[in-house]
Amino acid sequence: MKVTLPDSLKDFVEQQVTAGRFANSDAFVSDLARAEAEMFSRIAQGEPLPVDEHFGRRLEALLDEAEKSGAYTEVTKEDFDAMVLEGLGLAGY
């Protein structure tokens, strides 16, 4: 596999390697990919999606995956509202 990064990210990766956080740029990319794979695995097992600076990107990837699966379930506005309340910990209100 070959990964191409813009110069600004190359500089960042090189800084991480120079600082001794990673043995080389391949180790940096490998660690990043492993962390993302672990995150998606935990989400697939029912853990909530962490709300951090990567939330939007992860949510988009999960929605793309769901769309490609073709396994749709019709929901009403009431169903969706109930899911929102459940997500907020307010189920039954």
Order of alpha helices (4+ residues) and beta strands (2+ residues): alpha-alpha-alpha-alpha
